[in-house]
Amino acid sequence: MSNLRAKISYVKGLAEGMDLQESKEKKLLMEIIDVLDLMTEEIEELEATTEEIQDYVESIDEDLGELEEDYYDYEDEDDEYDDDYCDECDEEDDYDYDFDDEDFIEVECPNCHETVYIDEDLVDDSGKAECPNCNVSINIEKD
């Protein structure tokens, strides 16, 4: 930016050195130079503000990175996701959950006719639970 300011000062010096009489052309030339000078000041202010914002964003990014490390306990960003988390799963059904290991009740919803698995803890005292698909109340008979 100092290069731009130097060029404007040079042009201003040239205009003053032309020994133009007080004419409309001299007045126009000096006004153009003043406008260029004001534009340079505004550009310098914008650059300073941009640098401050960039520093602030970098600071926020660093803080966010620290929070992510603390919250997600990441040791390395490349190890963020472990592809080998489901080695025992079938290749076709990698995300199937074995409902036999937990206290789930298998029920067919009378409204949507989907087979749903409801945790026994979610069944209220009257033997009702909500279908996770259609949110209709289902009567569940506990064994």
WODAJO-V392108 format. One record per helix or strand of 2 or more residues. SS is the DSSP state (2 for helix, 1 for strand). FROM is the first residue (numbers start at 1). TO is the last residue. Records with the same first field share a line. If there is no record, write none. Layout:
BEGIN
SS=FROM-TO + FROM-TO
END
This chain:
BEGIN
2=2-17 + 24-72 + 77-79 + 99-101 + 120-122
1=104-108 + 115-119 + 128-130 + 137-139
END
